């Protein structure tokens, strides 16, 4: 899902859940919306170096309600 796709879903009120996950392998963060990771235009998972950077993008899109998961294993 690209940023543009996320905007379309948001405008249609079809976005159910947004999460920021910490990626252990990449030592960074990624945004997951309705189970699909946010991707670049080249269809690669978009990674953020800091939690603040990921949250800033979500706020820019108008998303203020999201979950942060720092540990993704049970």
CHARMM-style PDB file with segment names, atoms N, HN, CA, C and O in Angstrom:
ATOM      1  N   UNK     1       0.844  -1.162   0.000  1.00  0.00      PROA
ATOM      2  CA  UNK     1       0.000   0.000   0.000  1.00  0.00      PROA
ATOM      3  C   UNK     1       0.902   1.241   0.000  1.00  0.00      PROA
ATOM      4  O   UNK     1       1.798   1.369   0.834  1.00  0.00      PROA
ATOM      5  N   UNK     2       0.657   2.128  -0.924  1.00  0.00      PROA
ATOM      6  HN  UNK     2      -0.071   2.024  -1.602  1.00  0.00      PROA
ATOM      7  CA  UNK     2       1.439   3.358  -0.988  1.00  0.00      PROA
ATOM      8  C   UNK     2       0.758   4.448  -0.160  1.00  0.00      PROA
ATOM      9  O   UNK     2      -0.366   4.283   0.313  1.00  0.00      PROA
ATOM     10  N   UNK     3       1.457   5.546  -0.003  1.00  0.00      PROA
ATOM     11  HN  UNK     3       2.370   5.679  -0.388  1.00  0.00      PROA
ATOM     12  CA  UNK     3       0.892   6.675   0.743  1.00  0.00      PROA
ATOM     13  C   UNK     3      -0.390   7.166   0.071  1.00  0.00      PROA
ATOM     14  O   UNK     3      -1.346   7.547   0.746  1.00  0.00      PROA
ATOM     15  N   UNK     4      -0.401   7.154  -1.238  1.00  0.00      PROA
ATOM     16  HN  UNK     4       0.377   6.845  -1.786  1.00  0.00      PROA
ATOM     17  CA  UNK     4      -1.582   7.584  -1.996  1.00  0.00      PROA
ATOM     18  C   UNK     4      -2.769   6.653  -1.726  1.00  0.00      PROA
ATOM     19  O   UNK     4      -3.893   7.116  -1.532  1.00  0.00      PROA
ATOM     20  N   UNK     5      -2.513   5.335  -1.715  1.00  0.00      PROA
ATOM     21  HN  UNK     5      -1.600   4.959  -1.873  1.00  0.00      PROA
ATOM     22  CA  UNK     5      -3.570   4.361  -1.407  1.00  0.00      PROA
ATOM     23  C   UNK     5      -4.136   4.610  -0.015  1.00  0.00      PROA
ATOM     24  O   UNK     5      -5.346   4.535   0.198  1.00  0.00      PROA
ATOM     25  N   UNK     6      -3.248   4.908   0.927  1.00  0.00      PROA
ATOM     26  HN  UNK     6      -2.265   4.969   0.754  1.00  0.00      PROA
ATOM     27  CA  UNK     6      -3.671   5.146   2.301  1.00  0.00      PROA
ATOM     28  C   UNK     6      -4.565   6.377   2.374  1.00  0.00      PROA
ATOM     29  O   UNK     6      -5.555   6.378   3.105  1.00  0.00      PROA
ATOM     30  N   UNK     7      -4.230   7.426   1.625  1.00  0.00      PROA
ATOM     31  HN  UNK     7      -3.426   7.425   1.030  1.00  0.00      PROA
ATOM     32  CA  UNK     7      -5.050   8.635   1.608  1.00  0.00      PROA
ATOM     33  C   UNK     7      -6.444   8.342   1.071  1.00  0.00      PROA
ATOM     34  O   UNK     7      -7.434   8.833   1.612  1.00  0.00      PROA
ATOM     35  N   UNK     8      -6.526   7.538   0.001  1.00  0.00      PROA
ATOM     36  HN  UNK     8      -5.721   7.139  -0.439  1.00  0.00      PROA
ATOM     37  CA  UNK     8      -7.821   7.191  -0.592  1.00  0.00      PROA
ATOM     38  C   UNK     8      -8.677   6.425   0.413  1.00  0.00      PROA
ATOM     39  O   UNK     8      -9.862   6.718   0.575  1.00  0.00      PROA
ATOM     40  N   UNK     9      -8.078   5.443   1.087  1.00  0.00      PROA
ATOM     41  HN  UNK     9      -7.116   5.204   0.956  1.00  0.00      PROA
ATOM     42  CA  UNK     9      -8.816   4.673   2.093  1.00  0.00      PROA
ATOM     43  C   UNK     9      -9.258   5.551   3.258  1.00  0.00      PROA
ATOM     44  O   UNK     9     -10.357   5.387   3.788  1.00  0.00      PROA
ATOM     45  N   UNK    10      -8.404   6.474   3.647  1.00  0.00      PROA
ATOM     46  HN  UNK    10      -7.511   6.607   3.217  1.00  0.00      PROA
ATOM     47  CA  UNK    10      -8.726   7.375   4.749  1.00  0.00      PROA
ATOM     48  C   UNK    10      -9.906   8.278   4.385  1.00  0.00      PROA
ATOM     49  O   UNK    10     -10.818   8.475   5.188  1.00  0.00      PROA
ATOM     50  N   UNK    11      -9.878   8.818   3.179  1.00  0.00      PROA
ATOM     51  HN  UNK    11      -9.137   8.658   2.527  1.00  0.00      PROA
ATOM     52  CA  UNK    11     -10.970   9.688   2.727  1.00  0.00      PROA
ATOM     53  C   UNK    11     -12.289   8.928   2.617  1.00  0.00      PROA
ATOM     54  O   UNK    11     -13.357   9.503   2.826  1.00  0.00      PROA
ATOM     55  N   UNK    12     -12.218   7.642   2.292  1.00  0.00      PROA
ATOM     56  HN  UNK    12     -11.350   7.175   2.123  1.00  0.00      PROA
ATOM     57  CA  UNK    12     -13.417   6.814   2.176  1.00  0.00      PROA
ATOM     58  C   UNK    12     -13.837   6.217   3.518  1.00  0.00      PROA
ATOM     59  O   UNK    12     -14.793   5.444   3.585  1.00  0.00      PROA
ATOM     60  N   UNK    13     -13.131   6.573   4.576  1.00  0.00      PROA
ATOM     61  HN  UNK    13     -12.354   7.201   4.522  1.00  0.00      PROA
ATOM     62  CA  UNK    13     -13.384   6.040   5.925  1.00  0.00      PROA
ATOM     63  C   UNK    13     -13.324   4.511   5.931  1.00  0.00      PROA
ATOM     64  O   UNK    13     -14.082   3.854   6.644  1.00  0.00      PROA
ATOM     65  N   UNK    14     -12.420   3.960   5.134  1.00  0.00      PROA
ATOM     66  HN  UNK    14     -11.804   4.494   4.555  1.00  0.00      PROA
ATOM     67  CA  UNK    14     -12.292   2.506   5.012  1.00  0.00      PROA
ATOM     68  C   UNK    14     -11.052   1.968   5.706  1.00  0.00      PROA
ATOM     69  O   UNK    14     -10.789   0.767   5.648  1.00  0.00      PROA
ATOM     70  N   UNK    15     -10.295   2.820   6.353  1.00  0.00      PROA
ATOM     71  HN  UNK    15     -10.509   3.796   6.400  1.00  0.00      PROA
ATOM     72  CA  UNK    15      -9.085   2.403   7.055  1.00  0.00      PROA
ATOM     73  C   UNK    15      -9.453   2.009   8.478  1.00  0.00      PROA
ATOM     74  O   UNK    15      -9.950   2.829   9.250  1.00  0.00      PROA
ATOM     75  N   UNK    16      -9.205   0.747   8.818  1.00  0.00      PROA
ATOM     76  HN  UNK    16      -8.801   0.081   8.191  1.00  0.00      PROA
ATOM     77  CA  UNK    16      -9.651   0.242  10.112  1.00  0.00      PROA
ATOM     78  C   UNK    16      -8.587   0.313  11.196  1.00  0.00      PROA
ATOM     79  O   UNK    16      -8.873   0.729  12.318  1.00  0.00      PROA
ATOM     80  N   UNK    17      -7.349  -0.091  10.869  1.00  0.00      PROA
ATOM     81  HN  UNK    17      -7.116  -0.428   9.957  1.00  0.00      PROA
ATOM     82  CA  UNK    17      -6.308  -0.152  11.893  1.00  0.00      PROA
ATOM     83  C   UNK    17      -4.962   0.266  11.313  1.00  0.00      PROA
ATOM     84  O   UNK    17      -4.567  -0.178  10.235  1.00  0.00      PROA
ATOM     85  N   UNK    18      -4.270   1.124  12.045  1.00  0.00      PROA
ATOM     86  HN  UNK    18      -4.591   1.485  12.921  1.00  0.00      PROA
ATOM     87  CA  UNK    18      -2.943   1.574  11.642  1.00  0.00      PROA
ATOM     88  C   UNK    18      -1.989   1.290  12.801  1.00  0.00      PROA
ATOM     89  O   UNK    18      -2.275   1.605  13.956  1.00  0.00      PROA
ATOM     90  N   UNK    19      -0.847   0.686  12.463  1.00  0.00      PROA
ATOM     91  HN  UNK    19      -0.614   0.430  11.525  1.00  0.00      PROA
ATOM     92  CA  UNK    19       0.159   0.350  13.466  1.00  0.00      PROA
ATOM     93  C   UNK    19       1.523   0.843  13.008  1.00  0.00      PROA
ATOM     94  O   UNK    19       1.806   0.928  11.813  1.00  0.00      PROA
ATOM     95  N   UNK    20       2.360   1.166  13.985  1.00  0.00      PROA
ATOM     96  HN  UNK    20       2.130   1.097  14.955  1.00  0.00      PROA
ATOM     97  CA  UNK    20       3.773   1.397  13.728  1.00  0.00      PROA
ATOM     98  C   UNK    20       4.497   0.242  14.417  1.00  0.00      PROA
ATOM     99  O   UNK    20       4.382   0.055  15.629  1.00  0.00      PROA
ATOM    100  N   UNK    21       5.234  -0.518  13.636  1.00  0.00      PROA
ATOM    101  HN  UNK    21       5.327  -0.366  12.652  1.00  0.00      PROA
ATOM    102  CA  UNK    21       5.944  -1.681  14.161  1.00  0.00      PROA
ATOM    103  C   UNK    21       7.441  -1.439  14.126  1.00  0.00      PROA
ATOM    104  O   UNK    21       7.962  -0.806  13.207  1.00  0.00      PROA
ATOM    105  N   UNK    22       8.126  -1.953  15.143  1.00  0.00      PROA
ATOM    106  HN  UNK    22       7.703  -2.467  15.889  1.00  0.00      PROA
ATOM    107  CA  UNK    22       9.580  -1.897  15.162  1.00  0.00      PROA
ATOM    108  C   UNK    22      10.110  -3.119  14.438  1.00  0.00      PROA
ATOM    109  O   UNK    22       9.755  -4.248  14.777  1.00  0.00      PROA
ATOM    110  N   UNK    23      10.958  -2.902  13.440  1.00  0.00      PROA
ATOM    111  HN  UNK    23      11.246  -1.985  13.164  1.00  0.00      PROA
ATOM    112  CA  UNK    23      11.560  -4.005  12.689  1.00  0.00      PROA
ATOM    113  C   UNK    23      12.917  -4.358  13.272  1.00  0.00      PROA
ATOM    114  O   UNK    23      13.866  -3.582  13.160  1.00  0.00      PROA
ATOM    115  N   UNK    24      13.011  -5.515  13.888  1.00  0.00      PROA
ATOM    116  HN  UNK    24      12.240  -6.146  13.979  1.00  0.00      PROA
ATOM    117  CA  UNK    24      14.255  -5.934  14.535  1.00  0.00      PROA
ATOM    118  C   UNK    24      15.388  -6.043  13.526  1.00  0.00      PROA
ATOM    119  O   UNK    24      16.510  -5.614  13.795  1.00  0.00      PROA
ATOM    120  N   UNK    25      15.094  -6.619  12.365  1.00  0.00      PROA
ATOM    121  HN  UNK    25      14.183  -6.968  12.147  1.00  0.00      PROA
ATOM    122  CA  UNK    25      16.142  -6.823  11.361  1.00  0.00      PROA
ATOM    123  C   UNK    25      16.645  -5.496  10.782  1.00  0.00      PROA
ATOM    124  O   UNK    25      17.840  -5.343  10.531  1.00  0.00      PROA
ATOM    125  N   UNK    26      15.755  -4.559  10.575  1.00  0.00      PROA
ATOM    126  HN  UNK    26      14.784  -4.683  10.779  1.00  0.00      PROA
ATOM    127  CA  UNK    26      16.151  -3.286   9.971  1.00  0.00      PROA
ATOM    128  C   UNK    26      16.530  -2.235  10.999  1.00  0.00      PROA
ATOM    129  O   UNK    26      17.081  -1.191  10.650  1.00  0.00      PROA
ATOM    130  N   UNK    27      16.233  -2.511  12.285  1.00  0.00      PROA
ATOM    131  HN  UNK    27      15.786  -3.359  12.569  1.00  0.00      PROA
ATOM    132  CA  UNK    27      16.467  -1.555  13.365  1.00  0.00      PROA
ATOM    133  C   UNK    27      15.785  -0.219  13.065  1.00  0.00      PROA
ATOM    134  O   UNK    27      16.334   0.850  13.332  1.00  0.00      PROA
ATOM    135  N   UNK    28      14.583  -0.306  12.508  1.00  0.00      PROA
ATOM    136  HN  UNK    28      14.137  -1.174  12.291  1.00  0.00      PROA
ATOM    137  CA  UNK    28      13.796   0.874  12.205  1.00  0.00      PROA
ATOM    138  C   UNK    28      12.321   0.568  12.380  1.00  0.00      PROA
ATOM    139  O   UNK    28      11.950  -0.474  12.919  1.00  0.00      PROA
ATOM    140  N   UNK    29      11.493   1.476  11.923  1.00  0.00      PROA
ATOM    141  HN  UNK    29      11.795   2.323  11.485  1.00  0.00      PROA
ATOM    142  CA  UNK    29      10.056   1.353  12.100  1.00  0.00      PROA
ATOM    143  C   UNK    29       9.363   1.292  10.749  1.00  0.00      PROA
ATOM    144  O   UNK    29       9.859   1.818   9.753  1.00  0.00      PROA
ATOM    145  N   UNK    30       8.205   0.639  10.733  1.00  0.00      PROA
ATOM    146  HN  UNK    30       7.802   0.212  11.542  1.00  0.00      PROA
ATOM    147  CA  UNK    30       7.397   0.604   9.523  1.00  0.00      PROA
ATOM    148  C   UNK    30       5.941   0.808   9.894  1.00  0.00      PROA
ATOM    149  O   UNK    30       5.515   0.485  11.003  1.00  0.00      PROA
ATOM    150  N   UNK    31       5.184   1.346   8.951  1.00  0.00      PROA
ATOM    151  HN  UNK    31       5.530   1.608   8.050  1.00  0.00      PROA
ATOM    152  CA  UNK    31       3.760   1.588   9.162  1.00  0.00      PROA
ATOM    153  C   UNK    31       2.985   0.467   8.483  1.00  0.00      PROA
ATOM    154  O   UNK    31       3.252   0.121   7.332  1.00  0.00      PROA
ATOM    155  N   UNK    32       2.024  -0.095   9.205  1.00  0.00      PROA
ATOM    156  HN  UNK    32       1.807   0.185  10.140  1.00  0.00      PROA
ATOM    157  CA  UNK    32       1.173  -1.152   8.671  1.00  0.00      PROA
ATOM    158  C   UNK    32      -0.275  -0.690   8.810  1.00  0.00      PROA
ATOM    159  O   UNK    32      -0.736  -0.373   9.907  1.00  0.00      PROA
ATOM    160  N   UNK    33      -0.985  -0.658   7.682  1.00  0.00      PROA
ATOM    161  HN  UNK    33      -0.610  -0.915   6.791  1.00  0.00      PROA
ATOM    162  CA  UNK    33      -2.386  -0.245   7.681  1.00  0.00      PROA
ATOM    163  C   UNK    33      -3.244  -1.412   7.209  1.00  0.00      PROA
ATOM    164  O   UNK    33      -3.065  -1.918   6.101  1.00  0.00      PROA
ATOM    165  N   UNK    34      -4.165  -1.828   8.048  1.00  0.00      PROA
ATOM    166  HN  UNK    34      -4.311  -1.416   8.947  1.00  0.00      PROA
ATOM    167  CA  UNK    34      -5.040  -2.970   7.740  1.00  0.00      PROA
ATOM    168  C   UNK    34      -4.247  -4.194   7.296  1.00  0.00      PROA
ATOM    169  O   UNK    34      -4.649  -4.907   6.377  1.00  0.00      PROA
ATOM    170  N   UNK    35      -3.118  -4.428   7.959  1.00  0.00      PROA
ATOM    171  HN  UNK    35      -2.792  -3.848   8.706  1.00  0.00      PROA
ATOM    172  CA  UNK    35      -2.302  -5.606   7.692  1.00  0.00      PROA
ATOM    173  C   UNK    35      -1.347  -5.485   6.520  1.00  0.00      PROA
ATOM    174  O   UNK    35      -0.611  -6.430   6.233  1.00  0.00      PROA
ATOM    175  N   UNK    36      -1.337  -4.347   5.833  1.00  0.00      PROA
ATOM    176  HN  UNK    36      -1.935  -3.580   6.066  1.00  0.00      PROA
ATOM    177  CA  UNK    36      -0.452  -4.156   4.681  1.00  0.00      PROA
ATOM    178  C   UNK    36       0.586  -3.086   4.992  1.00  0.00      PROA
ATOM    179  O   UNK    36       0.232  -2.005   5.463  1.00  0.00      PROA
ATOM    180  N   UNK    37       1.858  -3.368   4.738  1.00  0.00      PROA
ATOM    181  HN  UNK    37       2.146  -4.246   4.356  1.00  0.00      PROA
ATOM    182  CA  UNK    37       2.887  -2.367   5.040  1.00  0.00      PROA
ATOM    183  C   UNK    37       2.846  -1.198   4.061  1.00  0.00      PROA
ATOM    184  O   UNK    37       2.501  -1.363   2.891  1.00  0.00      PROA
ATOM    185  N   UNK    38       3.199  -0.030   4.552  1.00  0.00      PROA
ATOM    186  HN  UNK    38       3.479   0.104   5.503  1.00  0.00      PROA
ATOM    187  CA  UNK    38       3.334   1.145   3.695  1.00  0.00      PROA
ATOM    188  C   UNK    38       4.555   0.923   2.818  1.00  0.00      PROA
ATOM    189  O   UNK    38       5.623   0.552   3.305  1.00  0.00      PROA
ATOM    190  N   UNK    39       4.388   1.155   1.506  1.00  0.00      PROA
ATOM    191  HN  UNK    39       3.520   1.456   1.110  1.00  0.00      PROA
ATOM    192  CA  UNK    39       5.463   0.888   0.555  1.00  0.00      PROA
ATOM    193  C   UNK    39       5.859   2.157  -0.188  1.00  0.00      PROA
ATOM    194  O   UNK    39       5.111   3.133  -0.244  1.00  0.00      PROA
ATOM    195  N   UNK    40       7.055   2.109  -0.753  1.00  0.00      PROA
ATOM    196  HN  UNK    40       7.663   1.316  -0.708  1.00  0.00      PROA
ATOM    197  CA  UNK    40       7.513   3.173  -1.644  1.00  0.00      PROA
ATOM    198  C   UNK    40       6.875   2.939  -3.013  1.00  0.00      PROA
ATOM    199  O   UNK    40       6.184   1.941  -3.220  1.00  0.00      PROA
ATOM    200  N   UNK    41       7.107   3.855  -3.934  1.00  0.00      PROA
ATOM    201  HN  UNK    41       7.668   4.665  -3.766  1.00  0.00      PROA
ATOM    202  CA  UNK    41       6.574   3.679  -5.291  1.00  0.00      PROA
ATOM    203  C   UNK    41       7.213   2.495  -6.001  1.00  0.00      PROA
ATOM    204  O   UNK    41       6.676   2.008  -6.996  1.00  0.00      PROA
ATOM    205  N   UNK    42       8.350   2.028  -5.503  1.00  0.00      PROA
ATOM    206  HN  UNK    42       8.786   2.424  -4.695  1.00  0.00      PROA
ATOM    207  CA  UNK    42       9.033   0.859  -6.079  1.00  0.00      PROA
ATOM    208  C   UNK    42       8.592  -0.433  -5.402  1.00  0.00      PROA
ATOM    209  O   UNK    42       9.204  -1.483  -5.598  1.00  0.00      PROA
ATOM    210  N   UNK    43       7.526  -0.354  -4.604  1.00  0.00      PROA
ATOM    211  HN  UNK    43       7.028   0.499  -4.446  1.00  0.00      PROA
ATOM    212  CA  UNK    43       6.940  -1.503  -3.898  1.00  0.00      PROA
ATOM    213  C   UNK    43       7.899  -2.155  -2.905  1.00  0.00      PROA
ATOM    214  O   UNK    43       7.878  -3.370  -2.712  1.00  0.00      PROA
ATOM    215  N   UNK    44       8.737  -1.336  -2.281  1.00  0.00      PROA
ATOM    216  HN  UNK    44       8.755  -0.348  -2.438  1.00  0.00      PROA
ATOM    217  CA  UNK    44       9.593  -1.788  -1.194  1.00  0.00      PROA
ATOM    218  C   UNK    44       9.008  -1.229   0.102  1.00  0.00      PROA
ATOM    219  O   UNK    44       8.473  -0.121   0.116  1.00  0.00      PROA
ATOM    220  N   UNK    45       9.109  -1.984   1.175  1.00  0.00      PROA
ATOM    221  HN  UNK    45       9.544  -2.884   1.163  1.00  0.00      PROA
ATOM    222  CA  UNK    45       8.576  -1.516   2.455  1.00  0.00      PROA
ATOM    223  C   UNK    45       9.273  -0.227   2.871  1.00  0.00      PROA
ATOM    224  O   UNK    45      10.501  -0.159   2.917  1.00  0.00      PROA
ATOM    225  N   UNK    46       8.486   0.778   3.169  1.00  0.00      PROA
ATOM    226  HN  UNK    46       7.489   0.723   3.132  1.00  0.00      PROA
ATOM    227  CA  UNK    46       9.041   2.067   3.579  1.00  0.00      PROA
ATOM    228  C   UNK    46       9.455   1.977   5.032  1.00  0.00      PROA
ATOM    229  O   UNK    46       8.659   1.601   5.892  1.00  0.00      PROA
ATOM    230  N   UNK    47      10.701   2.323   5.305  1.00  0.00      PROA
ATOM    231  HN  UNK    47      11.348   2.628   4.606  1.00  0.00      PROA
ATOM    232  CA  UNK    47      11.237   2.241   6.662  1.00  0.00      PROA
ATOM    233  C   UNK    47      11.543   3.636   7.183  1.00  0.00      PROA
ATOM    234  O   UNK    47      11.927   4.533   6.433  1.00  0.00      PROA
ATOM    235  N   UNK    48      11.361   3.793   8.486  1.00  0.00      PROA
ATOM    236  HN  UNK    48      11.049   3.065   9.095  1.00  0.00      PROA
ATOM    237  CA  UNK    48      11.626   5.054   9.161  1.00  0.00      PROA
ATOM    238  C   UNK    48      12.676   4.811  10.229  1.00  0.00      PROA
ATOM    239  O   UNK    48      12.620   3.807  10.939  1.00  0.00      PROA
ATOM    240  N   UNK    49      13.630   5.718  10.351  1.00  0.00      PROA
ATOM    241  HN  UNK    49      13.676   6.534   9.774  1.00  0.00      PROA
ATOM    242  CA  UNK    49      14.705   5.548  11.335  1.00  0.00      PROA
ATOM    243  C   UNK    49      14.212   5.762  12.759  1.00  0.00      PROA
ATOM    244  O   UNK    49      14.720   5.149  13.698  1.00  0.00      PROA
ATOM    245  N   UNK    50      13.219   6.635  12.914  1.00  0.00      PROA
ATOM    246  HN  UNK    50      12.806   7.132  12.151  1.00  0.00      PROA
ATOM    247  CA  UNK    50      12.727   6.923  14.260  1.00  0.00      PROA
ATOM    248  C   UNK    50      11.210   6.773  14.329  1.00  0.00      PROA
ATOM    249  O   UNK    50      10.509   6.864  13.321  1.00  0.00      PROA
ATOM    250  N   UNK    51      10.735   6.544  15.525  1.00  0.00      PROA
ATOM    251  HN  UNK    51      11.305   6.470  16.344  1.00  0.00      PROA
ATOM    252  CA  UNK    51       9.301   6.469  15.769  1.00  0.00      PROA
ATOM    253  C   UNK    51       8.654   7.819  15.471  1.00  0.00      PROA
ATOM    254  O   UNK    51       7.542   7.880  14.946  1.00  0.00      PROA
ATOM    255  N   UNK    52       9.350   8.888  15.807  1.00  0.00      PROA
ATOM    256  HN  UNK    52      10.253   8.838  16.234  1.00  0.00      PROA
ATOM    257  CA  UNK    52       8.836  10.237  15.548  1.00  0.00      PROA
ATOM    258  C   UNK    52       8.603  10.473  14.063  1.00  0.00      PROA
ATOM    259  O   UNK    52       7.603  11.085  13.687  1.00  0.00      PROA
ATOM    260  N   UNK    53       9.504  10.001  13.216  1.00  0.00      PROA
ATOM    261  HN  UNK    53      10.316   9.504  13.522  1.00  0.00      PROA
ATOM    262  CA  UNK    53       9.362  10.195  11.775  1.00  0.00      PROA
ATOM    263  C   UNK    53       8.122   9.474  11.238  1.00  0.00      PROA
ATOM    264  O   UNK    53       7.399  10.014  10.402  1.00  0.00      PROA
ATOM    265  N   UNK    54       7.884   8.262  11.718  1.00  0.00      PROA
ATOM    266  HN  UNK    54       8.472   7.823  12.397  1.00  0.00      PROA
ATOM    267  CA  UNK    54       6.707   7.507  11.286  1.00  0.00      PROA
ATOM    268  C   UNK    54       5.430   8.195  11.771  1.00  0.00      PROA
ATOM    269  O   UNK    54       4.472   8.335  11.011  1.00  0.00      PROA
ATOM    270  N   UNK    55       5.419   8.623  13.036  1.00  0.00      PROA
ATOM    271  HN  UNK    55       6.198   8.509  13.653  1.00  0.00      PROA
ATOM    272  CA  UNK    55       4.247   9.298  13.587  1.00  0.00      PROA
ATOM    273  C   UNK    55       3.990  10.623  12.870  1.00  0.00      PROA
ATOM    274  O   UNK    55       2.837  10.997  12.652  1.00  0.00      PROA
ATOM    275  N   UNK    56       5.041  11.319  12.509  1.00  0.00      PROA
ATOM    276  HN  UNK    56       5.977  11.015  12.686  1.00  0.00      PROA
ATOM    277  CA  UNK    56       4.909  12.598  11.809  1.00  0.00      PROA
ATOM    278  C   UNK    56       4.194  12.415  10.473  1.00  0.00      PROA
ATOM    279  O   UNK    56       3.351  13.231  10.102  1.00  0.00      PROA
ATOM    280  N   UNK    57       4.527  11.345   9.748  1.00  0.00      PROA
ATOM    281  HN  UNK    57       5.212  10.681  10.049  1.00  0.00      PROA
ATOM    282  CA  UNK    57       3.860  11.077   8.476  1.00  0.00      PROA
ATOM    283  C   UNK    57       2.376  10.775   8.707  1.00  0.00      PROA
ATOM    284  O   UNK    57       1.522  11.254   7.961  1.00  0.00      PROA
ATOM    285  N   UNK    58       2.073   9.990   9.727  1.00  0.00      PROA
ATOM    286  HN  UNK    58       2.767   9.601  10.333  1.00  0.00      PROA
ATOM    287  CA  UNK    58       0.677   9.678  10.011  1.00  0.00      PROA
ATOM    288  C   UNK    58      -0.110  10.930  10.371  1.00  0.00      PROA
ATOM    289  O   UNK    58      -1.243  11.098   9.920  1.00  0.00      PROA
ATOM    290  N   UNK    59       0.474  11.808  11.176  1.00  0.00      PROA
ATOM    291  HN  UNK    59       1.394  11.671  11.543  1.00  0.00      PROA
ATOM    292  CA  UNK    59      -0.188  13.065  11.518  1.00  0.00      PROA
ATOM    293  C   UNK    59      -0.399  13.909  10.271  1.00  0.00      PROA
ATOM    294  O   UNK    59      -1.442  14.547  10.127  1.00  0.00      PROA
ATOM    295  N   UNK    60       0.575  13.924   9.367  1.00  0.00      PROA
ATOM    296  HN  UNK    60       1.422  13.406   9.484  1.00  0.00      PROA
ATOM    297  CA  UNK    60       0.464  14.680   8.114  1.00  0.00      PROA
ATOM    298  C   UNK    60      -0.713  14.184   7.281  1.00  0.00      PROA
ATOM    299  O   UNK    60      -1.396  14.968   6.623  1.00  0.00      PROA
ATOM    300  N   UNK    61      -0.944  12.858   7.318  1.00  0.00      PROA
ATOM    301  HN  UNK    61      -0.389  12.220   7.852  1.00  0.00      PROA
ATOM    302  CA  UNK    61      -2.049  12.275   6.568  1.00  0.00      PROA
ATOM    303  C   UNK    61      -3.391  12.468   7.274  1.00  0.00      PROA
ATOM    304  O   UNK    61      -4.445  12.232   6.684  1.00  0.00      PROA
ATOM    305  N   UNK    62      -3.351  12.895   8.526  1.00  0.00      PROA
ATOM    306  HN  UNK    62      -2.495  13.087   9.005  1.00  0.00      PROA
ATOM    307  CA  UNK    62      -4.577  13.097   9.282  1.00  0.00      PROA
ATOM    308  C   UNK    62      -4.938  11.924  10.170  1.00  0.00      PROA
ATOM    309  O   UNK    62      -6.081  11.809  10.614  1.00  0.00      PROA
ATOM    310  N   UNK    63      -3.980  11.055  10.433  1.00  0.00      PROA
ATOM    311  HN  UNK    63      -3.052  11.149  10.072  1.00  0.00      PROA
ATOM    312  CA  UNK    63      -4.207   9.889  11.288  1.00  0.00      PROA
ATOM    313  C   UNK    63      -3.580  10.161  12.650  1.00  0.00      PROA
ATOM    314  O   UNK    63      -2.360  10.271  12.776  1.00  0.00      PROA
ATOM    315  N   UNK    64      -4.427  10.267  13.659  1.00  0.00      PROA
ATOM    316  HN  UNK    64      -5.418  10.178  13.556  1.00  0.00      PROA
ATOM    317  CA  UNK    64      -3.923  10.527  15.006  1.00  0.00      PROA
ATOM    318  C   UNK    64      -4.142   9.340  15.934  1.00  0.00      PROA
ATOM    319  O   UNK    64      -3.642   9.329  17.059  1.00  0.00      PROA
ATOM    320  N   UNK    65      -4.884   8.344  15.471  1.00  0.00      PROA
ATOM    321  HN  UNK    65      -5.290   8.353  14.557  1.00  0.00      PROA
ATOM    322  CA  UNK    65      -5.190   7.176  16.287  1.00  0.00      PROA
ATOM    323  C   UNK    65      -4.502   5.954  15.682  1.00  0.00      PROA
ATOM    324  O   UNK    65      -4.953   5.411  14.673  1.00  0.00      PROA
ATOM    325  N   UNK    66      -3.407   5.529  16.309  1.00  0.00      PROA
ATOM    326  HN  UNK    66      -3.041   5.970  17.129  1.00  0.00      PROA
ATOM    327  CA  UNK    66      -2.662   4.374  15.829  1.00  0.00      PROA
ATOM    328  C   UNK    66      -2.022   3.647  16.991  1.00  0.00      PROA
ATOM    329  O   UNK    66      -1.915   4.190  18.091  1.00  0.00      PROA
ATOM    330  N   UNK    67      -1.597   2.417  16.746  1.00  0.00      PROA
ATOM    331  HN  UNK    67      -1.684   1.976  15.852  1.00  0.00      PROA
ATOM    332  CA  UNK    67      -0.986   1.569  17.769  1.00  0.00      PROA
ATOM    333  C   UNK    67       0.499   1.470  17.483  1.00  0.00      PROA
ATOM    334  O   UNK    67       0.910   1.380  16.326  1.00  0.00      PROA
ATOM    335  N   UNK    68       1.307   1.486  18.537  1.00  0.00      PROA
ATOM    336  HN  UNK    68       0.973   1.560  19.477  1.00  0.00      PROA
ATOM    337  CA  UNK    68       2.745   1.289  18.405  1.00  0.00      PROA
ATOM    338  C   UNK    68       3.103  -0.054  19.029  1.00  0.00      PROA
ATOM    339  O   UNK    68       2.804  -0.301  20.198  1.00  0.00      PROA
ATOM    340  N   UNK    69       3.739  -0.915  18.252  1.00  0.00      PROA
ATOM    341  HN  UNK    69       3.982  -0.714  17.303  1.00  0.00      PROA
ATOM    342  CA  UNK    69       4.177  -2.207  18.765  1.00  0.00      PROA
ATOM    343  C   UNK    69       5.702  -2.275  18.653  1.00  0.00      PROA
ATOM    344  O   UNK    69       6.253  -2.315  17.553  1.00  0.00      PROA
ATOM    345  N   UNK    70       6.363  -2.287  19.791  1.00  0.00      PROA
ATOM    346  HN  UNK    70       5.915  -2.255  20.684  1.00  0.00      PROA
ATOM    347  CA  UNK    70       7.819  -2.333  19.805  1.00  0.00      PROA
ATOM    348  C   UNK    70       8.338  -3.757  19.814  1.00  0.00      PROA
ATOM    349  O   UNK    70       9.471  -4.012  19.408  1.00  0.00      PROA
ATOM    350  N   UNK    71       7.521  -4.677  20.271  1.00  0.00      PROA
ATOM    351  HN  UNK    71       6.600  -4.469  20.601  1.00  0.00      PROA
ATOM    352  CA  UNK    71       7.899  -6.080  20.279  1.00  0.00      PROA
ATOM    353  C   UNK    71       6.861  -6.844  19.472  1.00  0.00      PROA
ATOM    354  O   UNK    71       5.694  -6.899  19.862  1.00  0.00      PROA
ATOM    355  N   UNK    72       7.267  -7.432  18.355  1.00  0.00      PROA
ATOM    356  HN  UNK    72       8.214  -7.387  18.038  1.00  0.00      PROA
ATOM    357  CA  UNK    72       6.304  -8.046  17.450  1.00  0.00      PROA
ATOM    358  C   UNK    72       6.180  -9.553  17.648  1.00  0.00      PROA
ATOM    359  O   UNK    72       5.369 -10.185  16.971  1.00  0.00      PROA
ATOM    360  N   UNK    73       6.959 -10.154  18.559  1.00  0.00      PROA
ATOM    361  HN  UNK    73       7.618  -9.640  19.109  1.00  0.00      PROA
ATOM    362  CA  UNK    73       6.838 -11.574  18.817  1.00  0.00      PROA
ATOM    363  C   UNK    73       6.102 -11.796  20.123  1.00  0.00      PROA
ATOM    364  O   UNK    73       6.058 -10.912  20.978  1.00  0.00      PROA
ATOM    365  N   UNK    74       5.524 -12.977  20.276  1.00  0.00      PROA
ATOM    366  HN  UNK    74       5.559 -13.696  19.581  1.00  0.00      PROA
ATOM    367  CA  UNK    74       4.781 -13.259  21.503  1.00  0.00      PROA
ATOM    368  C   UNK    74       5.614 -14.011  22.488  1.00  0.00      PROA
ATOM    369  OT1 UNK    74       5.142 -14.331  23.579  1.00  0.00      PROA
TER     370      UNK     74
END
